[in-house]
Amino acid sequence: MNKINVVTIDGPSASGKGELAKSIAHQFNFKILDSGILYRLFAYFFNLKLSNEEIASKINNDISFELKEDNFKILNQSDDITNYLRSEDIAKVASMLSSQKEVRESLFQIQRNFYDKKGLVADGRDMGTVVFKDAKLKIFLTASPEVRAKRRYLELQNRGQEVNMPALIADIKERDLKDSSRELSPLLPADEAHIIDSSDMSLEEVFSITKNLVKKEFI
Ligand code: DC
C-alpha cells in the first residue's frame, strides 16, 4: 500500500489525543483534523432535525474552523458554537449517531478531504483503522478512565461548565463500552499502531515520544 503523509491518533475520550494532535501539527506545520468534532457537528445539526444530506452540506458549506491562540473555534456561519459542541450533552448524541452506518459514510469523504500532502494529523477513533488506513504513522493513545475523567473535569471547568466527577467517570466508561463494542469501526488500535498508555505520563512525555516517531517516519 502507498503510504500517505498522515499521522493518525486514535483512542478513547479524553485520552489527550486533541492536545497531542495540536502539538504535533504545530511542531511539524501539519494540517489537523479533529474527527470527533465532525461527529459532534453531526449531532448538533441532527438536533436541529436536518436530514443526513442536509447535515453533510452544512458541514461542508457553513462550518469554519479558526485556530486562535492554540485553540480551535468552530463557527456556524458567524456563530461561535465551540462550547456547545464540547458539552457532554452533544457528546452523548454524537456517540449514539456514530454507530450508524449512514452517518459514518457521510463523514468519510469529508474527513479524507482534510488530507494535505505536506502532512496531516488526524485524531479520532478509526483514523488508523478505516479513514486513513494508508497513514505513515499510527498512534493509539489511551489512559485509565479515572485519569481521563479528571482531565475532562478540568477541561469542562475551564470552559465554565458545571461538572460532577462520579457522573463523568460513569459517562466515560459507558461511552468507552459503546465506542469499543459497536459493530462499525469499533475503537481498536490498528495492527501497526504504536500504543501509548499516558495514565502516568505528562503531556510533554507523550509529545516527546510521538515527535521522535514522526521524525523517524517522515524525515
Ligand atoms: O473525541 P470526541 O469525544 O469528540 O468524539 C465524540 C464522539 O464521536 C464519540 O462518542 C465517538 C465518536 N467518534 C467516532 O465514532 N469516530 C471518530 N473518528 C471520532 C469520534
Residues whose N, C-alpha, C, O or C-beta is under 5 A from the ligand:
A	BS01	DC	S13 S35 G36 I37 Y39 A91 A94 S95 S98 G124 R125 D126
